[in-house]
């Protein structure tokens, strides 16, 4: 099974949000209204739960990439809080679910970039170590 395939639906292996639906929506409203404290409160409420869930779902992925993905999801939401539309979901924990799905997508992108980088390194090593490497005479 590929690391990108899910064995179970996304929500089936999700750690529980520490906030109620109403608290999540209130935090999001404050973020949209540019409350300067809202980003820190969102991070405090969700970051550790997100890391735990992402680690459970992606056990073969390093902690550094998981933390980078969670951070990217938070930053994206902070920069564009309207990217999350609470009217489009009836999930019990809509903001937490949105952040997890965003972080999972960010993780996928990070893994793709890392894979491509590794491929380029391998190709350069192959050229460097080949019998003809650097010899054009």
Helices and strands as residue ranges (DSSP letters): G 10-13, H 21-32, H 38-57, H 63-79, G 81-83, G 86-88, H 94-129
